[in-house]
């Protein structure tokens, strides 16, 4: 079962790096399907953890597969260190009535702020 991946970045500067990783993931797994990247305003972008958030317990295997795929793609794109701690997080117990058939990928800050 393939879930539609909704990708979140915490700063606009991360969009290009995130897109490269997602494009690489698509070349590694032709079934990989994603919605456009969404910008999420974060008061502290450095605090955002790398997470795959899933809503239903029966999506756990798909979440683990997505973690492995994104980590592999990130390594091939030279971003492996930033996504080393990517993990799957179940959020269905905290948020009710989330739509079926989707999963979220939250990128940490990928591009350091200007010096």
Order of alpha helices (4+ residues) and beta strands (2+ residues): beta-alpha-beta-beta-alpha-beta-beta
